[in-house]
Amino acid sequence: MAQTMMPSKKNWAVVRRLVGYDRLEWPALPALERIHDLAGDYINFLHPVRKLVSKTCSGPRVTRRYDVTPFHRLLDSGALSIKTTNQLNKRSKDIDRID
């Protein structure tokens, strides 16, 4: 019987990609938790997801358009309250000082 990985078990996949899959001891846990927090912010607020939105062909040239960050996709959905939207916008501005 094939077992599929539950989403809660995939939470550390980003951290493992960053630090590797070697065995780590307990003293490394606080550093890994900090990396998890920072990587989560990076993935959710700054890193665009390669989700194909549209593809147009103009002769031999193919133009592909990709989706935005998960944060912007959530804002565009309109599913958030105004208070939550303002909190997330403030957090995004705190993370991305260039914007």
PyMOL commands that set and color helices and strands:
alter all, ss='L'
color gray80, all
select helices_A, chain A and resi 7-10+13-19+26-46+70-77+82-95
alter helices_A, ss='H'
color red, helices_A
select strands_A, chain A and resi 52-58+61-66
alter strands_A, ss='S'
color yellow, strands_A
deselect
rebuild
show_as cartoon
